[in-house]
Amino acid sequence: MASIAEVRNIVTDILGLGERGAALQPESPLLGAIPELDSMAVIGLITALEEHFGIAVNDDEISAEVFETLGSLAAFVDSKLA
């Protein structure tokens, strides 16, 4: 199972959030709330998650709901690991 901390670290690193990343909680909104999370950053984030967790994400699995909160993103990773 993916931990929130692992997903938070990847999000923080890929988006270059620095200290702001430490404040991210499972209920923290991502898409629309973090200016750095644009369409290109989503691609980089998906690639980093795939590499870190050894998962494959299909284009049709990517949705706004997946990137709604840190918790929803971690839950998505968990579903791919199951």
MARTOR-684391 format. One record per residue (C-alpha): residue number from 1; x negated, y, z; residue in one letter. Coordinates in steps of 0.02 Angstrom, whole numbers, plus 50000, padded with zeros to 5 digits. Layout:
     n      c1      c2      c3   res
   NUM       X       Y       Z     A
...
END
This chain:
     n      c1      c2      c3   res
     1   50000   50000   50000     M
     2   49942   50176   49961     A
     3   49918   50287   50110     S
     4   49979   50466   50112     I
     5   49801   50517   50157     A
     6   49729   50434   50001     E
     7   49858   50514   49887     V
     8   49836   50682   49976     R
     9   49647   50673   49950     N
    10   49667   50636   49764     I
    11   49795   50777   49741     V
    12   49683   50897   49837     T
    13   49529   50849   49736     D
    14   49610   50850   49563     I
    15   49702   51014   49592     L
    16   49556   51096   49681     G
    17   49663   51143   49831     L
    18   49522   51146   49957     G
    19   49585   51185   50133     E
    20   49765   51201   50071     R
    21   49767   51015   50034     G
    22   49745   50971   50218     A
    23   49916   51048   50254     A
    24   50008   50934   50132     L
    25   50132   50820   50220     Q
    26   50245   50684   50147     P
    27   50388   50810   50132     E
    28   50279   50944   50051     S
    29   50347   50994   49880     P
    30   50226   50975   49735     L
    31   50302   51012   49564     L
    32   50352   51193   49556     G
    33   50276   51233   49726     A
    34   50091   51215   49685     I
    35   50039   51330   49541     P
    36   49890   51218   49500     E
    37   50006   51072   49461     L
    38   50039   51107   49277     D
    39   50062   50983   49136     S
    40   49875   50959   49110     M
    41   49849   50933   49296     A
    42   49985   50800   49298     V
    43   49888   50703   49167     I
    44   49727   50719   49267     G
    45   49816   50668   49426     L
    46   49893   50514   49345     I
    47   49723   50463   49275     T
    48   49642   50483   49447     A
    49   49779   50381   49531     L
    50   49764   50244   49399     E
    51   49575   50234   49424     E
    52   49579   50243   49614     H
    53   49719   50116   49641     F
    54   49691   50007   49487     G
    55   49866   50037   49420     I
    56   49936   50079   49249     A
    57   50068   50214   49228     V
    58   50176   50213   49071     N
    59   50233   50376   48994     D
    60   50416   50335   49026     D
    61   50381   50317   49214     E
    62   50325   50498   49232     I
    63   50465   50610   49294     S
    64   50495   50765   49398     A
    65   50562   50652   49537     E
    66   50395   50563   49552     V
    67   50305   50729   49577     F
    68   50440   50808   49686     E
    69   50346   50785   49851     T
    70   50185   50707   49912     L
    71   50290   50568   49988     G
    72   50381   50531   49824     S
    73   50213   50521   49734     L
    74   50144   50402   49866     A
    75   50304   50297   49855     A
    76   50282   50287   49666     F
    77   50103   50226   49689     V
    78   50165   50098   49816     D
    79   50294   50036   49690     S
    80   50156   50012   49562     K
    81   50051   49916   49687     L
    82   50194   49799   49737     A
END
